[in-house]
Amino acid sequence: MNYLIVLNDPPYGTERSFNGLRLALWLSKREEVSIKVFLLSDSVVCVKTGQKLPSGYYNLEVMLKKLVARGVVIGACGVCMEARGLTDADLIGGVHKSNMDELTDWTLEADKVVVF
């Protein structure tokens, strides 16, 4: 089963991106599942490297690195990145700058699309 998880919200302030990544982590434990994650709008800030948070607070950089280590493909909208002043150098390793053409392909390939 192929899943596409689309995130829209900022990394902190709401828990929508956190919950989307939690679902991705749990799905990534299943051998029969293939996952791709696409970040739009403010969620592109989730892939910024060097996040420093108070002790005990969830860290989306850590969660994303776990997904990359599990082979999950993660793309961040390039237009959204540029609007927020992010460059390729800001991205967590294993995450790539993407575009709507790739999101379209991923949507058509997916058996299920989950949007947060």
GIVENWO-V72072 format. One record per run of one state. SS is the DSSP state (alpha for helix, beta for strand, coil for the rest). FROM is the first residue (numbers start at 1). TO is the last residue. If there is no record, write none. Layout:
# GIVENWO-V72072
SS,FROM,TO
SS,FROM,TO
This chain:
# GIVENWO-V72072
coil,1,1
beta,2,7
coil,8,15
alpha,16,27
coil,28,33
beta,34,39
coil,40,40
alpha,41,47
beta,48,48
coil,49,59
alpha,60,69
coil,70,72
beta,73,77
alpha,78,83
coil,84,87
alpha,88,90
beta,91,91
coil,92,94
beta,95,98
coil,99,99
alpha,100,109
coil,110,111
beta,112,115
coil,116,116
